[in-house]
């Protein structure tokens, strides 16, 4: 039976690769819903090709263009972020793939699990912002959450058939990004183009900058805490420049299981969409003879401070990870707009963590309020201070 998909963020990197998978496996997957925030041209092209039941454009100003372009097709068109959240509850959908970027993905993840949908989660920020709430609702509704991030997919695969009580620790691997091995003094003058030059992965701008600062790995630590129910001291990060081992699990008997493959996001996307089956795919195979060696390093927390700030936020609990994420989103946006130096992004995050009040068990409304107030605080700090680091 074909699985019907809702793809949130179909015009982004993950969304486009998911549609590549649908093209290769039309007998396995159909497209019920496509959404985009602003890229209406590509959304229209995708809708014409895949003929979904519904499309949603997040920016209401673009509704007329999308609606008029698709008027001759039997496709419903809606607009607005609220509509994106609402369509996750739609009947006839087997899997909701959340490939939205940042905070925008949190409420759709929440509504999907409340509705009991299987959630293929590429939006790590959902669990960073509101992990306690989303996991609680998933438990109530019976919704399955299948990770799409390559690291969490690797852990998920390594844990198949294992008892939860046998896990000693998990090890998340990091490429180290474009500035691996450099000192703060060497990184300080680097600009946008250098920060976006990731050595292994092709990703969107936001996640690529997060990789360069290692905030991406910090967010993954928090996501792993909620997905796998492990305390921070049992979640380790190692730098693995080759990006061949995607992550590992160490068990109580000393055994270690690792999931390996070429650095291609189509692998974890296909695994999540096909789960519990593995599906034949025309994706390049890993040839270890092409690698002179696989190396591992400890992350430099003095240079890449965002990783240590993420551990601090996880330890503080409550809404602290939400503050971390909101401050980081504002800082990354400022860096990409040339309003903030690269190393100062961590300074903004740290200042917001110190300034914002901690709420121990926030409601959905309190998470939303925390995000907006932290964003305002971050922009205030960015505009008021002279950032030179």
Secondary structure, 3 states (H helix, E strand, C coil): CCEEEEEECCCCHHHHHHHHHHHHCCCCEEEEEEEECCCHHHHHHHHHHHCCCEEEECCHHHHHHHHHHCCCCCCEEEECHHHHHHHHHCCCCCEEEECCCHHHHHHHHHHHHHCCCEEEECCCHHHHHHHHHHHHHHHHHCCCEEECCHHHHHHHHHCCCCCHHHEEEEEEEECCCCCCCCCHHHHHCCCHHHHCCCCCCCCCHHHHHHHHHCHHHHHHHHHHHHHHCCCHHHEEEEECCCCCEEEEEEECCCCEEEEECCCCCHHHHHHHHHCCCCCCCCCCCCCHHHCCCCCCEECCCCCCHHHHHHHHHHHHCCCHHHHHHHHHHHHHHHHHCCCCCCCHHHHHHHHHHHHCCCCCCCCHHHHHHHHHHHHHHHHHHHHHCCCCC
